[in-house]
Amino acid sequence: MKMTFHKIMRLALCLIICFTANVCMGAAWKSEKIGAGTKGSVKFEKDANQMNGEAITVTAITGDIWNAADTAMYVYKEISGDMEISARVTEHKPANPGWGKAGLMIRQSIDADSANAFLNLTETNGLKLIHRDIQGGPTGPGEGGADYDLPIYFRLTRKGDTITAFTSKDGKSWTEAGGGLGPSADIAMKGKVVASFALSSNDGAEAEVVFDMVDGTGDFALPVDPLDKLATTWAGIKTKY
């Protein structure tokens, strides 16, 4: 089958629009100052080499993520059903080295007392998965965390009601997260949930954390360079026609 020059050009234009929209029209990040008195900010920066995706810097002056309700700076997207999110923690500057927390979280909502699971690290008490299984319930466990070195990759998966935490040194080989009472929790959440990055200073001073290499399912997937994808598709069209 032969295609005219004008048909080929129209097809090329459609491909450009399609691929650009695929990258640019994903759900936008949202942020929330959870709990009374929370202060904080979020900054997004593109990696100059386009290798690590978007760097997300979060700052916060908050209380703790603990007990029956949280105070935290939260950056999130909404998602339904089974899901996965991963990111690399490159820097953490805690205000409270013992119990200032940073990491990946899945919450039922942005309410302060929401059920949630939180794979978090502290500077001196290690990393672990903590969780609040019902709205307004207690948060735990309080047992010690596992040792780690920065940078470190975090991943949370949700299958049905089960949320499981993983860590990795290179983003390729994953192991279930250590510390606490284990790497998973069963938490019933209905409809849409909110997932991504949480930071608490647990102090009157400011804490900061930097994430990059964000990836996962749905809107968390690392964007594909539309020009590379277009070049591959266009080469196939030229070969075929």
N, C-alpha and C positions, 0 to 999 in steps of 0.2 A: 504494500500500500504506500502511495506517495503522498507527501504532505507539502502544501505550498509554503512559500516563505512566510506569508502573513499568518497562516495557521500555526507555524512553528513559533513565531514571535509571540502570538497570543498565548500559546501554551507556556512559553518561558515566563511571560509576565504573570500568569496565574500561579506558576511554581514559586516565584519570588514572593508574591503576596501570601501564599499559603505557608511557606516555611518561616517567613518573618513573623506572621501572626502566631504560629505555633510556639515561637520562642518568647514573643513579647506580650502575649495576652494571657499568660498564666495568672492565677490568683495572686494578688498583691499581698505582701507581708503586712500584718497588723501588729500593733503593740498596745499593751495595757499595763497601767500601774495598778497592780492588784493589792488590795488592802489599804487601810487608812494610813495616810502619811507617807506613802511610797513616792520617791522621786527617782527619775532616771531618764535615760536617753538611748536612742538607737541610731547607729550610723552604718550605711551600706557603701561599700567600696568595691569596684571591679578590680580584679587582679590584672596587673599590667601585662602579664604574659598569657592571660586567658587559660591558665592551667588549673587554677584552684577555685574557679567559680567566683562567687561574691563573698567578700569578707564582711562579716557582721560583727560590729563592736557594740556591746551593751554595757551601760553604766547604771549603777543603782545605789541608792541610799534607802535601806529598808530594815525591817525586822527580820524574822526568821521564816523559813519554809518548814513548818513543824506544827505539832499539836493539832488543834481542830480547825485552824484557819491560817492562811499564808499572807505574808507581805512580800511581794516580789515584782521585779521588772520582767515582763513576759512578752516575747516576740513569737507570733504564731500564724498559722493558717488553719482553716477549717477543713476537715476531711471526714468521710464516713466509711464504715466497714473496716475490713482488714487493711493494714497499712504498714509502711516501714519508713523510717527516717534515720539518716546518719549524718554526722558532721565531725570535723576535726576541731578540737580545742587547741589553739596555738598559744594563747596567753591567758593567764588568770592572775589578777592583782587583787587579792582579797583585802577587805578592811579588817575582818576578823579571821585570822589564819586558821583557827580551830573549827569554826562553824559557819563561816560564810560559804555559801553553796553556789555552784554553777553547773549547768548541764542541760540534758535533753529531758523534756517532760511531755506527757500526754495527759490532758485534763478533760473532764466532762464539759467544763465551762470556765469562764473567767471569773466566776464567783470566788471569793476568798476561801470559802470552806468546801470547794469542789473536790470530789474524788479525783485522785491523780496517781500517776506513777512517775518517779523522778530519778533518772540515772544521773548522779551528781558527784562532783569532786570537791573536796576541801583541801587546803594547803597542808595541814598537819594531821588530819584524821582520815586521809585516804578517800577512796571512792566506793560507792555502793548504790544499790537501788533501794529507795525508800518509797512508801506509798500510803495513801489514805484510801481505804477500800470503799467507804460510803461517805456521802456528804455530811460534813460536820463531825466525822469520826476522828479517832486518833491517827497520828502519823508515826510510822516506824519502819524498820527496827532501829533501835539505838545502838546496836552492836557495832564494833569497829569496822572501818573500811579497809579495802585492799590497797597496797602500795601501787604507785604509778609514776610515770615520767611524762612530761610534756615535750612535744605535742602528743596527743592521744586521740584516737578516733572513738566516738560513741555511736551506738546504734540501738534504736528501740523498734521492736516489731509488735504488732497487735494482730492476733488471730482469734477471732471470736472474743471471748472475755479475757484471754490470756495475753499479758504484756510481758515481753522478755527483753532483757538488757544484754548487750554485747560490747566488748572493747577490742581494739586492734592497735597495733603499733604502726602498721603500714596501710591500713584501709583495704587490705586484700584478705588476710588471714584473720578470722574472727573467733573469739572465744567468749563463752558466757561470762558475764561480769562477776567478779568476786566480791567479798565483803558482805556485811549484813547477814540476812537469813537466806540468801540465794538470789539467783538472777531473774526470777519471774514472780508475777503476782496476778491473781484472778480478780478482775474488777469489772463489774457489770456497768457498761456505759451505753446510753441509748442515743440513736440518731447521730448527729454530727458531734465530733469532738474537736478540741483545739490542741494543736501539737507544735512543738519546736523548742525554743530556748528560754531558760529561766535563770535568773540571777538574784541572789539575796546578799546584802552586805552583812546583815546581822550586827550592825554597828551604825553609829552616827556619822561615820566617814564613808566616802564613796568607794565602791568596788567596781572592777572592770573585767570583762572577759571578751575574747575574740574567737569567733568561729569561722571556719571556711570549709570548702569541700562538701557543701551541703548536697545531699542526694537522697533518693528514696522513691516512693511510689507517687503517682498522681502529680500534684503541683509541687511536690518536693524533688522531683527528678531533676538532675543536673541538665541544664539546657544544652542542646546540640547546636553547634555553630551552623547557622542557616546557609552560609556561603559554601562550606564544605559539603553539606548535604545536597545543596543545589548543584554543585559541580559534578557530584557523582551521578545524580539523576539526569542531568543534561548530557553527560557523556553516554549514558545508556540510550537516551533518545536519539542522539546522533548516530550511534551504532545501528540502531533498529531501522531508522528511516534514511 
